[in-house]
């Protein structure tokens, strides 16, 4: 074999190796792309399930807040309660519907499940009430 023939065979062999490597890289890329798509799909469905569950829990909590005056657990007459929603759920005028001489004003928040912790704002309001930082104000306005 001449040197030129060896050169041609070597060059041909190198071209085959490069082509094989390129084909392998393309195969790996497609394989990785497929795996990534599969994992993203799995994560997407998991995220969607979690969002639906959280939404259900939120809706259930909101519904519970509105329905609690009609349960035995409420402890007050439903007709004495006024729903606010924020920063507390209810202002209760205990004795209002009985036309009692003395009415007790109660601020109440409904907690369901294990989420019985007050928010920082609710803790501040509770502290103000406990300190007696409560007042009545009649606001007079001209016709609007």
N, C-alpha and C positions, 0 to 999 in steps of 0.2 A: 504494500500500500504506500502510495505516495503521501507526502506531507499535505498536499492539497486535498486529497481524499479524506484524510484524518480531520483536517480543518472543517470540511463540509459535514462529516458525520458529527463532529463535536458541536458545530453550530446548529445542526438539525436537532440534536439531543437537547441542547439548551433551549431551543425554541419550544420543543415538546414540554420540557419542564416548566417553562414560563406559562405556556398555555394551560398545563395541568394546574399550576398554582392559581391562575386567574379563574379557572372553572371552580376550583375549591373555594376561593374567596367569594365568588358569586353564590355558590351553594350555602356557605356559612352566613352570608348576608341575608339570604332569603329565609334561612332557618331562624336566625336571630329576629328578623322582622316578624315572622310568624309568631314566635314566642312572645315578643313584646306586645303584639296585637292581642294575643290570648290573655296575657296578664292585665293589660289595660281593660279589656272587656270584663274580666273577672272583678277587677277593682271598681269599674263603673257600676256593675250590677250591685256590688256590695255597698257602694256609696249611695246608690238609689234606694236600696232597701233601708239603709240607716236613715236617710232623709224622710222616707215614708213613715218609719217607726217614730221618729222624733215629731213629725207633723201630727201623727195620731195622738201621741202623748200630749202635745200642746193643745190640740182640740179637746181632748178628754178633760184636761185640766181647766180650760176655759168653760166648758160645759158644766163641770163640777162646781166651779165658782158661782155660776148662775143658779144652779139647782140646790145648793146646800141649804138655803133657808127653808126648804120644804122637807128636810130630813129631820129625824129625831136628834141627830148630833148637834144641830145648830144652837139650841138652847135659848133662842129668842123667837118671838113671833115674826113670821115672814113679813107681815104688814108693817112692822116697825123698822125693817131694814131697807136701806137705799144703796144700790150698787154703785160704786165709783170705778173700781177696776185698778186704779193707780193713784197714788202710791200705796193705798190700802184698798181692799176689796169692798168693804162695807162701812157705812156709818149707820149705826143702829140707834134709834131713839126708843130705848126700852121703856115701855109704858105709854107710848104715843097713841097706839090704837085703843087702849083702855081708857084714854083720857084721864090718866092718872095725874095727881097734883104734882108729884115729883117725877121727872123724866131723867133717866140716866143716859148720857150720850156715850156710846161705845164705838171705838174704831176697831175694826176686825179685819183680819186677812185670812183667807182660806188656803190651807196647805194640804196637798194630797200626797199620798205615798210617802217616800222617804225625804222629800224636799221640804222639811219642816223648818228650815233656817230662814230667818228674816233677812231681807236685804239690808245693806248699810243705811239706806234712807229710812226704812221701816224701823230700824233700831234707833235712829235719831228721833223719829216721831214718837216712838214709845217712851224714850227717855224724857222728851219734852212734856209728855202727858204725865209721867210719873213725878216730874218736878213741879207740876202745876202750871206750866207755861201754856195756859189755855185762856182764851179771851173771846168775848162776843163783840162784834162790830156791826153796826148798822151803816150801810153805805148809801147815802142819798145822792142821786144823780138827777140832772135835768133831763128832760125828754131827749132821747137819742134820735 
